[in-house]
Amino acid sequence: SITKERTEVILQGTSSLDPNDPSAVWEEFEFKCKPGDLRRRPCLISPYHYRLDWLMWFAAFQTYEQNEWIIHLAGKLLAQEEETLSLLATNPFAGRDPP
């Protein structure tokens, strides 16, 4: 079945020293095919899926405790691990200090 609404998990990082500061700028990690920027053309790769993007869709139906892999993913993004970043469309921290 298909739902009428789609909940999305969005991963963001900030370069702010205080992430709780209201003026902190949060930047989104874009995925290759997961919905994100509304100006981006939809990704169609039939009959295949980008596995990480597909897993992110299902992660939105549950809690992070039920999807422990997402905590590991966030850690790898914080560490700017190249292998993990290659799975994403954009890294907003490329060429800068990690978030």
Secondary structure, DSSP 8 states (H G I E B T S, - for coil): ---SS------EEE--S-TTSTT--EEE-EESSSS--TTS-----TT---HHHHHHHHHTTS-GGG-THHHHHHHHHHTT-HHHHTTEEE-TTTTS---
